[in-house]
Amino acid sequence: MKNKDKPETTWKPYNSGTHGRLSTTEKDSLPTTAFAFPHTRKEPMTDATHVRDAIARFNQVKDVTDAERDLAFANIKKAANHFDIQMKETGWHEFGSKQ
């Protein structure tokens, strides 16, 4: 990590060749760098729809640490930027909150 407040992202664009729901086989074949939560391989982000899903489901992800959430948020921001998705959240604690 470069900085305690801003974890170094691990997400990299990956074109799975499919859009919409990924089969278990397709998800299992994705590189770790395609996930918001790379260590647990949760929330794949291979297209804009999957990035939006990762944002919407962020608070539903179980059994991850705050450090993993920090990394996932950084990965989601990077993927959102790549797919031209505007995010109003500036930190993961804002997901699901009524601002």
Summary of the structure (lengths in Angstrom):
residues: 99
radius of gyration: 12.7
end to end distance: 29.9
largest distance: 38.2
contacts: 257
relative contact order: 0.18
helix: 42%
strand: 6%
